[in-house]
Amino acid sequence: MFSFWSALRTINQLGSNAFITMENMFGFFPRQMFFVKIFGKNKFIIIAIDPSKNEKLSCEVEYESKHLGQLFSKPVSEEVVASCAQCIEECTSVCYEPPVKNIYEKNLEGGNQLILVPISDAQGSLSHLLGIIYEKNLKNTVNELNKYIESEVERKVKERTAKLMATNEELFYLANHDCLTGTYNRRYLLELASAEFKRVRRYGLSLCLMMLDLDHFKVINDSQGHPVGDKALKEVAKTLLETVRDCDHVGRYGGDEFIIVLPETDVSDAMLIAERLREVLNSVKLTISIGVAKLERDDVHIETLIHRADHLLLKAKRSGRNRIESIAVKHSA
């Protein structure tokens, strides 16, 4: 079926070579077909073909609205001639279009179907007709083919859409995550932190922000090498992501510093989370220092909260490390 339609779509581009093309196409058609060369509105030549006799394109008989006894009985021959004349009249001086738009069909006796396809030359003038006789269930075959094509197109669209969505998700992840630790990168973290800051300010909710870093990180890099330092950062990030809540935001602020944004959380709850983080990392022989800041009434930017948490982190470092510091509460190991 694909060979049939593909061949038809190229005929109009062949001009005087259409007859040779038809001869080459002969093997594709399992039923009778005939070729019509047009000389005028009611004058054309019918070339009859009978595949059962292995005939070539050789039998040329001139007709002027006469019978096609070689192919059909008298009543059907008259109908075929009339159909050819109608097809010629409707398609004169019209450029050839895809067969699905130009086919003129007539039901034949014996449960068969005639399809007439107009063929234009290179100048756009109607020069030939192609007649093919198929069993009457051709429409069903074409419908099944169309359904198959539609299902394949739909499957391809869904497949490509899924691939596009997966690619977009991957690009989004790469654009917003730190490649070493898997936490948010600084840019995206600050976007999320700013959005949370505006939201809780609008609704009068609480907000805490935690800044922490790995104790003696430079010593680890200098004495054991950067791969060991990277492994330590990954362990810290893994612990943070596994310990915080789904609504919290974890990101790498820079170097060995991480920030955790804790929406709708007061200082006491934030301190519990910080202590849990410290204890888990102590169990794998890593220590962290943490500064916990809470949203104050006069804060107008998220940067103010970050600066306060950074100041508290520095205080924890100077007080001996492996500590948690906040304005409201002070906790040590």
N, C-alpha and C positions, 0 to 999 in steps of 0.2 A: 504493500500500500504506500509506503514511503517512496519507493522507486517510481510509482505511478505519478503521484502528485509532484515530486521533484522534477520529473521529466516534463510534465505539462508546464510548469512555471518557467522553463527555459526556452520553450518552443518559439515564443514571440520574439526572441532575440536572434533567431537564426535566419530569418528572411528566406532566401532562395534555397537554403540548405535544409528547410523543414522536411522535405520529402526523404532525404537521406537519414535525417534524425528519426523519422517515423519508422524507416526500415530497420534501424538499429534498435528501436524500442519494441519491435515486434515480439521478441521473446518474453517481454514482461507481462503480456496480457494473456490470460488463460481462456478467454472467450473471443468470439468474433469481433472484429472491428473493421471500420472502413475509413477512408481518407477522402475528403471532398476538396477539389480545387475549384475556386470560385472565379467565374468569368463575368458574371453579371447577376442582377437580382434573381432571375429565373433560369439562369444557365450555369451549370456547373458539372464537373466530371466526378463520378463516383468510382473509386477504386475499391473493389471488394476483396476481402481476405477471409479465408477459411482455415484457421489453424489446424483443424482436424485433418486437412489434406496437405499440410505443410506448404501452402501457397505463399508465393512472394508477392510483393507489390507490383503486379504486372497487368492485371485485368482492367483495362481502361475502357469505359463505355460512356458516351456522351448522352446526357439526359436534359430535357427541357420540361420539367414537371411530369416526368414519365415514371413507370413502375421500376422497382428494384427487385425484380424477380429472382435474381441470383442470391439474394439474402432473405427476403421476406415474401410472405403471401401477398396477393394483390391489395387487400384492404390495408394491411400494415405498411406496404410499400408506399401507398399514397399518403399515409400518415407521416412516414419518414420524410418524403419529399416536402410535404407541407411544413414539417418541423425544421428542415434545413432552410427553406425559404424564410421562415419566421426568424430563425437564428441570424440569418444573413441580414435581414431587414433591421433587426434590433441592434445589431453590432456594427453596421457600416460606419466607417470613419470614427470608430471608437477604439482607443488604444487598448490592447489586451491587458486584462487584469487577472488576479489570481482566480483559478478555476472555481473556487467556492462562491465567487460572486457572479460568474458568467455562465454557469452550466444551465442549459435548457433541457429539461427532462420530460420524457413521455413514457408511460407504461406500455409495454408491448404484450402481445398475447403469449401464452405459455409461461407466465410468471417471470418474464424477463424485463429488463429496463434499459432504455437507450439514453445515453448521455452524449450531448453534442457540445463540444468546446470550441468557441471561436478563437481563431489564431490570426494575429495581425503581423504584417511585415515590419521592416525597420522604419518605414515611413508612417506607420500607424494605420495603414489601410487593411481592411479585412481581406485575407488571401486564401485561407483554408478553414475547413472545419474538421475536427476529429470526432468520429463517432465510435463509441464503444458500447457493446452489448454485455450487460452483466445480469446476474440473477437479481431478482427483485429485492433481496435482503441487503443490497448494497448500502442502503441508508442506515440499516442497523449496524453494518460493519463500520461505516464512517462515524456513526454516533459513538460506537464503542471506542474507535480510535480517538475521537475528540475527547471522550471522557478520560481515556488513558493519558492523552497529552496534558489535559487540564490537571489530572492528579499528579503527573510528573512535575508540571510547572509549580503546583502548590507545594509539593514535597521539596523541590529545589529552593523555593522562596523561604519555606520554613527552615530548611537547613542553613541557607545563607544568613537568614535573620538570626538564628541561634549562634552561628559563628561570629556574626557582627556584634551581638550582645556580649558574647564571651570576650571578644577582643576589646570592646569598650570597657568591660569590667576590669580586664587586665590593665588597660591603659590608666583607668581611674586609680587602681591600686598602686601602680608604679608612680603615678604623679603625686600621690598623697601619703605614701608610706616611706619610712626610712629603710633603705635596702639591707642594712646590716641587722637591725633589731626587729623589724616587722611592726614597730609602733608607728604612729603618725609622724610625718616630718614636721619641722618647725612651722613652715608656712600654713599647712592645713590645721595643725594643732591650734595656732593662734586664731584662725578663722572660727574654729569650733568654740574656743574659749570665749571669743568676743560675742558670738551668738548666744551662748549660755549666759554670759554676763548681762546682756540686754534683756534676755527673757526673764531672769530672776529679778532684775531690777523692776521690770514692768509689773510683775505680779507680787512683789514684796516677799520673795522667797529667799532662803539662805543659800550660800555658796561658799565652798572652801576650795583652795588651790594648794597643791602640795608640790614642792620642788625638792628633788633629792639627787645625790650623786654618789658614786662609788668611792669609798675611802681608799686612799693611797693608790689611785689608779695609775698615776705616773710611775710609781715605783714598780707596779706590776708590768707595765710596758717596758720600762728600762731594764729590769732584772730578768724577766721571763720572755720578753718579746711581744710584739704586737698581736700575733695570733692568739696568745694566751689572754691578752687584754680584750680582744674581740670576743673571745669565748665568754669572758666574765660579763661583758656588756649584754651578750645574748641571754645569759642566765638571769641577769637582773630584769631584762625586758620580759622574758618568759614568766618570771614570778609576778611582775606587775600585772600582766595581762590575765594571768590565772587567778589573781587575788581580788582585783577590783570588780565592781558591778558592771552590768551591761550598759548602764546609762553613763558611766564614767568615761572620760577621754584620756588616753595615755599617749604621750608623744616624746620624742627625743628632742630636747631643746638645744643641745649642742655638746659635743665631746662626750663626757660621761654623765651629763646632766639630763634628767627626765622631769617632766611636769605631768601631774595628774589633776584633771579638772573634776571636781566632785559636786555635781548639781544637787540642790535641795538637801544639803548635808551641813550639820552644825559641827562645831569644833570637836566636841567629844566623840562623835561618830568618826570624824576624820582621823582623830588620834588612834582610835581602835584599828582602823585600816592600816595606818602607818606602822603601828606596833606589830601587826601581823606580818607586814612586809619585812620588817627588820628581823623578826624571829626566823622566818623561813630562809632568808639569805644567810643568817648566822649559821643555820644548820648545814649549809654547803660551804662554810668557811669564807663567806663574803660579808663585809660590813658596809652599811650605808648611813649617811647622815641626811636628815629630813627637816625641812622647814614647812610648817603648816600655817597658811594665812586664811583669814575669813573675810568675807565681804563686809565692809563698813558702810555706814549710812552716807558718808561724804565721798565715797569712791565714785568717780565718773568714767574711768577707763579701766579695761582689764589689765593694762600695763601697770597700773598702781598696785593691783593685787599681786602681780608677778614680782614686782620690785620688793614688796613686803615679804613674800615667801623666800626670795633670794637672800634678803637680809637675815631672815631667821635661819636659813641653811648655813650661812657663813658663821652665825653665832654657834650653831651646833658643831661646826668644824673646830672653831676656836675653843670650844668647851671640852674637847677630847674625842670627837668623832663617835660613830656608832650611837648617835643620839637623835632625838626628835625634839624640836623646839617650836613653840607657838607663843603668841602674845598672851593668850588666856591660860595655857597650861604648859608646864615644862616637865618632860619625862626623860629619864636617863636610863642607861643599861643597868 
